[in-house]
Amino acid sequence: MPERMYDRAFVAAPLERCFEVAADVRGYPSWAREIRRVDLLEQDPQGLVRVARFVAGAMGFSVSIELHYDMSDAPTTFSWRGMPTNRIRRYEGRYDFAPARRDGVSGTDVTYELLVDFSVPLPQLVQRRAESMMVRRALQSVRQVAESSSGAGG
């Protein structure tokens, strides 16, 4: 049974900037090395993603998955769910953004939550390691992009 993996990182950038970076799915290929291509299939009237198709490569295989986004609580949170594929039965995730202050620096606590249920048989240890790596890299990337473009130090 798959379990949700989550982690949190402090980002020395405003909440709105962190949301902007994480919600800009078209920009993912420029900073998320596993993401090979993103096709934006549908946007809401504000220009936020509703549906996107991702082509990603990891662990020696490539997968294409269509994600449906819920931006109703933007900019404090957004979530997504993937349509099942031949390699992934269930794919759900969520970002949460909360104003924070660390060591006198204003910024944002960014939480990333992910649940992946692979259709292909994988040992539990391998699956947990892959999920952990995806969560950690996503948070590191959001931090790096948001801090570098907001003029904040990291």
Secondary structure, 3 states (H helix, E strand, C coil): CCCCEEEEEEECCCHHHHHHHHHCHHHHHHHCCCEEEEEEEEECCCCCEEEEEEEEEECCEEEEEEEEEECCCCCCEEEEEECCCCCEEEEEEEEEEEEEEECCEEEEEEEEEEEEEECCCCCHHHHHHHHHHHHHHHHHHHHHHHHHHHCCCC
